[in-house]
Amino acid sequence: MAGADTDDTFTIPGSESQQALDTLKRVYPPAGGTSAQIVFTAPAGEQVTAQKYQAGIAASLKEAAAAPQVAGVLSPEQTRVVSEDGRAALAQVQYTVSNVDLKDGSLDSLEDTIAPAEKAGLTVSVGGQAYNSTGVDISAKEVVGVVIALIILVITFGSLLAAGIPVLTAVIGVVVGAGGLLLVSHLTAISSTALTLTVMLGLAVGIDYTLFILSRHRDQLKAGMAPEGRRLARSGPPAARSPSPRSP
């Protein structure tokens, strides 16, 4: 309910690499930002450098240079990245900010700029460092994994109760742990990947260690321990008592 305030900005004060990055940001800020690549691919048997494709490429790169947060664009002629057969060429797009500071619509705007090149007959792909995820979202895949784990446990134990205990314990632990983590993110710097690790490790460890305890408990029950923990007596039948002498 309080929301998250994670921070994906990583710095190592005093290191040479950090000093180099700080110098780049001070002397030439665009060089300190993230980058993307646009790959233009011509049909089989043709070359991307053909005159009929140049206008489309130039139009796309012009629009890319005007896209939000873009510092500049290097054409394939400038990058000199062209495949040996001439079918594919790469253009570089430099942003003014890092991945963390990219706005939601910046990459969408970049993808819209490839339309002129595609209209010219080229296949265009957009990618690069700018598309690296700054965090991992929790999706339906985790739910599917929990359901599969539950099915396997039901088959293994032959009991829905025995199978549900490890899963329920893990889910409760993950909810409490993730909630606490998000609260702490308001007080100190925590990466968004920490939430993913919390869910991944919480489910794995929560289910596994509950299985250890449950397996041990089942072994103890087989050995004669009562469910509440008191060990049953294993003595044989009561010994015959000698008759007490009768009073005269």
C-alpha positions as CSV (number, residue, x, y, z in Angstrom):
1,M,0.0,0.0,0.0
2,A,2.9,2.4,0.7
3,G,4.4,1.6,-2.7
4,A,8.1,1.0,-3.6
5,D,11.0,3.4,-3.9
6,T,13.7,1.2,-5.3
7,D,16.9,2.7,-6.7
8,D,18.8,1.1,-9.6
9,T,21.7,3.6,-9.7
10,F,24.9,1.8,-8.9
11,T,28.1,3.6,-7.9
12,I,31.4,2.4,-6.6
13,P,33.0,5.6,-5.1
14,G,36.8,5.7,-5.4
15,S,37.1,3.1,-8.2
16,E,38.8,3.9,-11.4
17,S,35.8,3.0,-13.5
18,Q,33.5,5.2,-11.4
19,Q,36.0,8.1,-11.8
20,A,36.0,7.6,-15.6
21,L,32.1,7.6,-15.7
22,D,32.0,10.8,-13.6
23,T,34.5,12.4,-15.9
24,L,32.5,11.5,-18.9
25,K,29.3,12.9,-17.4
26,R,31.1,16.2,-16.5
27,V,33.0,16.7,-19.8
28,Y,30.6,15.1,-22.3
29,P,27.2,14.3,-20.6
30,P,25.7,12.4,-23.6
31,A,28.5,9.8,-23.4
32,G,27.5,8.9,-19.9
33,G,24.0,7.9,-21.1
34,T,22.7,4.6,-22.4
35,S,22.5,3.7,-26.0
36,A,20.4,1.7,-28.5
37,Q,21.1,0.2,-31.9
38,I,19.0,0.2,-35.1
39,V,19.7,-2.7,-37.5
40,F,18.7,-2.3,-41.1
41,T,18.5,-5.6,-43.1
42,A,17.9,-5.8,-46.9
43,P,16.1,-8.6,-48.6
44,A,18.1,-11.7,-49.6
45,G,20.4,-11.0,-52.6
46,E,20.3,-7.2,-52.1
47,Q,22.5,-4.8,-50.2
48,V,21.4,-2.3,-47.6
49,T,23.7,0.3,-49.2
50,A,21.6,0.4,-52.4
51,Q,20.4,3.8,-53.4
52,K,16.7,2.8,-53.1
53,Y,17.1,2.1,-49.4
54,Q,19.2,5.1,-48.5
55,A,16.3,7.6,-48.4
56,G,14.4,5.4,-46.0
57,I,17.4,4.9,-43.7
58,A,18.1,8.6,-43.7
59,A,14.5,9.5,-42.9
60,S,14.4,7.0,-40.0
61,L,17.7,8.2,-38.5
62,K,16.5,11.8,-38.8
63,E,13.4,11.0,-36.8
64,A,15.4,9.0,-34.3
65,A,17.7,12.0,-33.7
66,A,14.6,14.0,-32.8
67,A,13.2,11.3,-30.5
68,P,12.8,12.1,-26.7
69,Q,16.1,12.1,-24.7
70,V,18.2,11.2,-27.7
71,A,21.6,13.0,-27.7
72,G,22.6,12.0,-31.2
73,V,22.6,9.3,-33.9
74,L,25.5,7.7,-35.8
75,S,24.6,6.4,-39.2
76,P,25.9,3.1,-40.6
77,E,28.5,5.1,-42.6
78,Q,29.7,6.6,-39.3
79,T,29.7,3.4,-37.2
80,R,31.2,1.4,-40.2
81,V,29.2,-1.6,-39.0
82,V,28.1,-3.4,-42.1
83,S,27.9,-7.1,-42.7
84,E,30.3,-8.7,-45.2
85,D,27.6,-9.4,-47.7
86,G,26.2,-5.9,-47.3
87,R,22.7,-7.1,-46.3
88,A,22.8,-5.6,-42.8
89,A,24.0,-2.3,-41.3
90,L,23.9,-0.9,-37.8
91,A,23.2,2.6,-36.6
92,Q,23.9,3.9,-33.0
93,V,21.5,6.0,-30.9
94,Q,23.0,7.7,-27.9
95,Y,20.8,8.9,-25.1
96,T,21.4,11.7,-22.6
97,V,20.4,9.6,-19.6
98,S,21.0,6.2,-18.2
99,N,18.6,3.3,-18.3
100,V,17.1,4.2,-15.0
101,D,16.2,7.7,-16.1
102,L,14.7,6.7,-19.4
103,K,11.1,7.8,-19.6
104,D,8.4,5.2,-20.4
105,G,7.7,6.6,-23.9
106,S,11.2,7.2,-25.0
107,L,11.9,3.7,-26.4
108,D,8.4,3.6,-27.9
109,S,9.1,6.8,-29.8
110,L,12.4,5.3,-31.0
111,E,10.6,2.3,-32.4
112,D,8.1,4.5,-34.2
113,T,11.0,6.0,-36.2
114,I,11.7,2.8,-38.1
115,A,8.6,3.2,-40.3
116,P,10.3,5.0,-43.2
117,A,13.0,2.4,-43.5
118,E,10.4,-0.4,-43.4
119,K,8.3,1.3,-46.0
120,A,11.4,1.4,-48.2
121,G,11.5,-2.5,-48.0
122,L,14.0,-3.0,-45.2
123,T,13.6,-5.2,-42.2
124,V,14.4,-3.0,-39.1
125,S,15.2,-4.2,-35.6
126,V,15.7,-2.0,-32.5
127,G,17.7,-3.1,-29.4
128,G,20.8,-2.4,-27.4
129,Q,21.7,-1.4,-23.9
130,A,18.7,0.9,-23.5
131,Y,16.4,-2.2,-23.6
132,N,18.2,-3.9,-20.7
133,S,15.7,-4.4,-17.9
134,T,16.4,-2.3,-14.7
135,G,14.3,-4.7,-12.8
136,V,12.3,-7.9,-13.1
137,D,8.5,-7.7,-12.8
138,I,6.6,-10.4,-11.0
139,S,4.4,-12.1,-13.5
140,A,2.0,-15.0,-14.0
141,K,5.0,-17.3,-14.4
142,E,5.6,-17.4,-10.7
143,V,2.0,-18.3,-10.1
144,V,2.3,-21.1,-12.7
145,G,5.4,-22.4,-11.0
146,V,3.7,-22.5,-7.6
147,V,0.7,-24.4,-9.1
148,I,3.0,-26.9,-10.7
149,A,4.9,-27.4,-7.4
150,L,1.6,-28.0,-5.7
151,I,0.5,-30.6,-8.2
152,I,3.9,-32.4,-7.8
153,L,3.6,-32.4,-4.1
154,V,0.0,-33.7,-4.2
155,I,1.2,-36.6,-6.3
156,T,4.2,-37.2,-4.1
157,F,2.4,-37.1,-0.7
158,G,-1.0,-38.3,-1.9
159,S,-2.5,-35.6,0.4
160,L,-3.7,-32.1,-0.4
161,L,-3.1,-31.0,3.2
162,A,0.5,-32.3,3.2
163,A,1.1,-30.7,-0.1
164,G,-0.5,-27.4,0.7
165,I,1.4,-26.8,3.9
166,P,4.8,-26.1,2.2
167,V,3.3,-24.0,-0.5
168,L,1.2,-21.9,1.9
169,T,4.2,-21.4,4.2
170,A,6.3,-20.2,1.3
171,V,3.7,-17.8,0.0
172,I,3.1,-16.3,3.4
173,G,6.9,-15.9,3.9
174,V,7.2,-14.2,0.4
175,V,4.4,-11.8,1.1
176,V,5.8,-10.8,4.4
177,G,9.3,-10.5,3.1
178,A,8.5,-8.6,0.0
179,G,6.2,-6.2,1.9
180,G,9.0,-5.5,4.4
181,L,11.5,-5.0,1.6
182,L,9.3,-2.5,-0.1
183,L,8.9,-0.6,3.1
184,V,12.6,-0.5,3.7
185,S,13.2,0.8,0.2
186,H,11.8,4.2,1.4
187,L,14.6,4.4,4.0
188,T,17.6,3.1,2.1
189,A,18.7,2.4,-1.4
190,I,17.5,-1.1,-2.6
191,S,17.7,-2.4,-6.1
192,S,14.5,-3.4,-7.9
193,T,16.1,-6.8,-8.5
194,A,16.0,-7.4,-4.8
195,L,12.2,-8.0,-5.0
196,T,12.7,-10.7,-7.7
197,L,15.4,-12.4,-5.5
198,T,13.0,-12.2,-2.5
199,V,10.3,-14.0,-4.5
200,M,12.6,-16.5,-6.1
201,L,14.5,-17.4,-2.9
202,G,11.5,-17.2,-0.7
203,L,9.5,-19.7,-2.7
204,A,12.4,-22.1,-3.1
205,V,13.7,-22.0,0.4
206,G,10.2,-21.7,1.9
207,I,9.0,-24.9,0.1
208,D,12.2,-26.9,0.5
209,Y,12.7,-26.3,4.2
210,T,9.0,-26.9,5.0
211,L,9.4,-30.2,3.1
212,F,12.4,-31.1,5.3
213,I,10.3,-30.5,8.4
214,L,7.3,-32.3,7.0
215,S,9.3,-35.3,5.9
216,R,11.0,-35.5,9.3
217,H,7.6,-35.4,11.0
218,R,6.2,-38.2,8.8
219,D,9.3,-40.3,9.7
220,Q,8.7,-39.7,13.3
221,L,5.0,-40.7,13.0
222,K,6.1,-43.9,11.4
223,A,8.5,-44.5,14.2
224,G,5.7,-44.3,16.8
225,M,5.6,-40.6,17.8
226,A,2.2,-39.2,18.4
227,P,1.2,-36.2,16.3
228,E,1.4,-33.9,19.3
229,G,5.0,-34.9,19.9
230,R,4.8,-37.4,22.8
231,R,6.5,-40.7,22.0
232,L,4.3,-43.7,22.5
233,A,5.5,-46.3,24.9
234,R,6.9,-49.4,23.3
235,S,6.8,-51.7,26.2
236,G,5.4,-55.1,25.8
237,P,2.3,-56.5,27.5
238,P,2.0,-55.8,31.2
239,A,3.8,-58.5,33.3
240,A,1.5,-60.9,35.3
241,R,1.2,-59.9,38.8
242,S,1.5,-62.5,41.6
243,P,-1.7,-62.7,43.7
244,S,-1.4,-60.8,46.9
245,P,-1.8,-62.9,50.0
246,R,-5.3,-62.9,51.4
247,S,-5.8,-61.7,54.9
248,P,-6.8,-64.5,57.2
